[in-house]
Amino acid sequence: MKRIFSISMIFILCINLLTIKVMAAPASLEKIYKYPKDTVLQGVFPSYSFGFNVDNHWILKDDNYVYLSFDVSEVEEYLNSSITVSLNNTPLKSLNISNIKGNKTIKISLPKDSILKGYNSIRVTAFHKITKEKCEFDDVNVANWITLRKESNVHISYDYEEPNYKISSFPYPYLKINTENLSDFIIVVNNKLTEVELSSILKLSSLLGREANRENMNFKIVKESDLSDEDKNNNIIYLGKYENAPSFVKSAVLEGEEKQITDNALVVNIKSPLNANKSLYIITSKNDLLLSEALYYIENKDAREQLNIGRVILGKYSGEKSIKTDTSNMSFEKLGFDNIKLIGSFYNSANYGVVIPKDRAINGKAYIDLKYRTSRVIDFSKSTITIFINGEFVKDAHIEEIADDSERELKVYIPGKYKPGDYLNIEVAFYLAPKDFQCYEQGRENSWVYVDKESYIDFGKATNDKILLNYYGYPFIKDGEFNNLKIVLPSKINSNIITVAGNICSYLGRDTKSTGDLYAIYDQNFKEDKANYIVLGAPNTNNLIKKYNNNLNIPYEDNFNTFKSTQKLPIVNNFKNYDATLNLIKAPWNRDGSILFFTSPKEELIYKNMKFLVEDNFVKKVKGDGTIIDTEGSVFNAYFKVKEESVKDNEGSLIERIGKERLYIIVIASIFIITILGVGAWTLFKDKRNIK
């Protein structure tokens, strides 16, 4: 019996040990890069390239692959048709299409040693015939196609490298680019914030937004008095004066450093004393004016990369603090693209993405100046170049033969229907017809086209004169920098409202090159001057809201608990409560300045609805120069001072503003009331007849 008991105990112990081992093994992280859309490849030798980025701080695992889902035309199946997949121009695998039965999918491993830090390219090339006729017939046959489905993707498995605690590594590990957990940090501030400290905190937020590669961010800014135990288990950034810093920050400052930070700033990157698995980044000084000076070193990548140490004393910054960008003319290189060489006969294409600057009015005069070269072995009489924008044909032209290898140019006007802030996917497609085409001819790689990174897009010099939420970002950002922007905050500030301000500046920062003219002021210190403003708060916390209430497009009622109904935007208070409003107006004292009021009867509702100014999917919902948001998150827009846009992006009629669901409520309620009145009248009439 004892023996049985002993064996049982050993068995249970082994099971527990195995369980512990399994639980202790951390799962690798993964990133899936999806193909943007179904892509049709035509001809005998079609190809398609798809790019993906690998973060510099990833340690790649073995489970990396490309998954392709595709359909092929099969007018007459040709046994030698094949697909080849390459990684960074190195072939990985070739497959006979006829051997893939049913739903055509393939999964090809990507060797981790062949995957580069930064940009990588997957290239799919095919040899595809559908008949036994000559190759030139199949090449022009519209029935000869392969469709790469948008379900195709690249799967990368990785872990994060351990932080090196160098100042130069910023923003890692606080920002983790290309991951769902992008904002892996909180910003901690002291309880006695000066306007100078607040300004620096907002500048830091804008820098983080710029570093995030246009990904949505959502992070907390927490006053020391609001710091919870859960908060302490995060990566932490502290920015602020030394004397008011939390104790865990002060304990990280060495005695010798404290003596130097009266006229200097200190930057430290260390393990967090609150959690050894997290990091702490400190920017502090006894002089709050020097906080922004330290930030200039950190935002300048050339200066930051020289700081390969964990702690440094920094004096005043002597470099350029304000960096303007000419948004009227942007080369492909400025947009982040390098020279591109497309190799192979027949169909090739390259894609470029750009957002039309919100401070530009293109008015149908914007154009693309494409600079390219081609090999001289192609048949110029049959070779063409075609431009598509967002999948729509815009222009095509023959590639003309010229006497030397000089660069060709093609000028393509951008259709006038596109507006500031619109995303443009510019596809440049080439058909390179080889001379004396033979299906099995060697040397097909001699056909190539080279697209120069000095190609550019000219958006024109005309400035956008429409101050609308449609173009939110403008006029607060102009020429790639903050346009003398002041964020007006309640004097009795709390963590939630600082968080809203920080996330707004982070969103705006994605379109900037410097943190320049960005400031925070308390409402009690507000003065009317030549600036642009964003005002945050409730009527009882920010006195500017009451002061300028009559100037708002959607003003408060006299009790400041509800909003007034207007002709442009009727409000049905009896059926729904409203959380907050956005009012974008010209400054009453300066017609060249603009003010965005983000206000609510209850300040906590501003925090609840900040997504409408910081997340792309919600930002695009706000239009016009007045928006009201109800408790369910529905948005109702109107154009008050500015002429309504011609595109269908506004709510138009009263019924549309109220929303169909509210119309149903009104109709049902009306029927119910009419029924009650009818029954009552009929009962009264019947009673009177009985009395008689």
HELIX and SHEET records of a PDB file:
HELIX    1   1 LYS A    2  ALA A   24  1                                  23    
HELIX    2   2 ILE A   97  ASN A   99  5                                   3    
HELIX    3   3 LYS A  112  SER A  114  5                                   3    
HELIX    4   4 CYS A  135  VAL A  140  1                                   6    
HELIX    5   5 ILE A  167  SER A  169  5                                   3    
HELIX    6   6 GLU A  195  GLU A  211  1                                  17    
HELIX    7   7 GLU A  224  ASP A  226  5                                   3    
HELIX    8   8 ASP A  231  ASN A  233  5                                   3    
HELIX    9   9 SER A  247  LYS A  250  1                                   4    
HELIX   10  10 GLU A  255  GLN A  260  1                                   6    
HELIX   11  11 LEU A  289  GLU A  299  1                                  11    
HELIX   12  12 LYS A  301  ARG A  304  1                                   4    
HELIX   13  13 ARG A  444  ASN A  446  5                                   3    
HELIX   14  14 LEU A  469  TYR A  471  5                                   3    
HELIX   15  15 SER A  495  GLY A  509  1                                  15    
HELIX   16  16 ASP A  523  ASN A  525  5                                   3    
HELIX   17  17 ASN A  543  LYS A  547  1                                   5    
HELIX   18  18 ASN A  549  ASN A  551  5                                   3    
HELIX   19  19 GLU A  604  LYS A  608  1                                   5    
HELIX   20  20 LYS A  611  VAL A  614  1                                   4    
HELIX   21  21 ASP A  616  VAL A  619  1                                   4    
HELIX   22  22 LEU A  654  ILE A  658  1                                   5    
HELIX   23  23 LYS A  660  ILE A  691  1                                  32    
SHEET    1   A 3 LEU A  29  LYS A  34  0                                        
SHEET    2   A 3 ASN A 153  TYR A 160 -1                                        
SHEET    3   A 3 TRP A  58  LEU A  60 -1                                        
SHEET    1   B 4 LEU A  29  LYS A  34  0                                        
SHEET    2   B 4 ASN A 153  TYR A 160 -1                                        
SHEET    3   B 4 TYR A  65  VAL A  72 -1                                        
SHEET    4   B 4 LYS A 104  SER A 109 -1                                        
SHEET    1   C 5 LEU A  29  LYS A  34  0                                        
SHEET    2   C 5 ASN A 153  TYR A 160 -1                                        
SHEET    3   C 5 TYR A  65  VAL A  72 -1                                        
SHEET    4   C 5 TRP A 145  LEU A 148 -1                                        
SHEET    5   C 5 THR A  39  GLN A  42 -1                                        
SHEET    1   D 4 SER A  47  VAL A  54  0                                        
SHEET    2   D 4 GLY A 118  PHE A 127 -1                                        
SHEET    3   D 4 SER A  82  LEU A  87 -1                                        
SHEET    4   D 4 THR A  90  ASN A  96 -1                                        
SHEET    1   E 6 LYS A 220  LYS A 223  0                                        
SHEET    2   E 6 ILE A 186  VAL A 189  1                                        
SHEET    3   E 6 ILE A 236  LYS A 241  1                                        
SHEET    4   E 6 ASN A 275  SER A 285  1                                        
SHEET    5   E 6 ALA A 265  SER A 272 -1                                        
SHEET    6   E 6 ARG A 311  LEU A 314 -1                                        
SHEET    1   F 4 ASN A 329  SER A 331  0                                        
SHEET    2   F 4 TYR A 456  ASP A 458 -1                                        
SHEET    3   F 4 TYR A 367  THR A 374 -1                                        
SHEET    4   F 4 ARG A 408  TYR A 413 -1                                        
SHEET    1   G 5 ASN A 329  SER A 331  0                                        
SHEET    2   G 5 TYR A 456  ASP A 458 -1                                        
SHEET    3   G 5 TYR A 367  THR A 374 -1                                        
SHEET    4   G 5 TRP A 448  VAL A 451 -1                                        
SHEET    5   G 5 ILE A 340  ILE A 343 -1                                        
SHEET    1   H 4 PHE A 346  VAL A 355  0                                        
SHEET    2   H 4 TYR A 423  LEU A 432 -1                                        
SHEET    3   H 4 THR A 384  ILE A 389 -1                                        
SHEET    4   H 4 GLU A 392  HIS A 398 -1                                        
SHEET    1   I 2 ILE A 477  LYS A 478  0                                        
SHEET    2   I 2 GLU A 481  PHE A 482 -1                                        
SHEET    1   J 7 LEU A 518  TYR A 522  0                                        
SHEET    2   J 7 LEU A 485  LEU A 489  1                                        
SHEET    3   J 7 ASN A 532  GLY A 537  1                                        
SHEET    4   J 7 ASN A 590  THR A 599  1                                        
SHEET    5   J 7 TYR A 578  ALA A 587 -1                                        
SHEET    6   J 7 GLY A 626  ASP A 630 -1                                        
SHEET    7   J 7 VAL A 635  ALA A 638 -1                                        
END                                                                             
